[in-house]
């Protein structure tokens, strides 16, 4: 399989973003702006990032910590502020999360890679995660309080457990299509797309869109749509990123390795991976990933990808920025 790597992203991860730069400033999406990597010196793994209006939202994993699934917001992808937790109390998952007894503990379970999106049709934010100790997928929602009309702002977060699905949508990425149909991509090695009911609590249809086999471990996929294509973007654990593209949500998908073993801006750390793509209001795209930086944790790094175009026997753009 061919590997297609953008010079812009390589440069961003390996040089300019890793160097000491001037004081942090809002990103100018049409020109290079200076900022420091990592954008946050915190353990904030399994990144899901999206935009509503002018506000970027970042959801992350917290395992057995409660409240869980913290959400941060930003106006420039560099300066982030915590705003809420999608899971108010992880005891919703079971009594073992109260950590009361010697044999009643769930330290390494709980909230792994999950996803969050805004649904404009009913003005709600959705959070979905497979909870490892239960084998179930939990769905929480919060009113948007007119976020679509308020340029993405929501100043009052009230999360409610809507229900569960008796299936583990492992490392899932939820997505609302143009006709408001709800989908979720999920799985490891075997990547799947599932269409959900309107309330998100039952399965309508599931298809395997790619089987990577025993020699390639893919997980942590996110689901996007732009320029008439559906994009599923999983990570290669724990060193790279893949891209799948189709004109239909259930495929057939083209598959490309975007990069593997690409050095990043942090010394004594792993490779940038398991990140999310997000577009600016102007239509530029950026990639926010994490790097394993023991003992500090999995720390977020940012790379601009506007104008990001892959080259090869077939031209198409990773972040769907130009020419697709």
Secondary structure, DSSP 8 states (H G I E B T S, - for coil): --B---HHHHHIIIIITTS--SS-----TTS-----SSS--S---S-EEEEETTEEEEE---BT-SSEEEEEEESSSSS-EEEEEEES-GGGG-GGGG--BTTB--TT-SB-S-EEEEETTTTEEEEEEEETTTTEEEEEEEE-SSTTTTTT------EEEEEEESS--TT-EEEE-TT--EEEEE-SSEEEEEEE-TTSSSEEEEEEEEE--TT--EEEEEEEEETTEEEEEEEETTTEEEEEEESSTT---EEEEEEES---SSTT----EEEEEEE-TTS-EEEEEEEEETTTEEEEEEEE-TT--B-SSS-B-TTS-S--
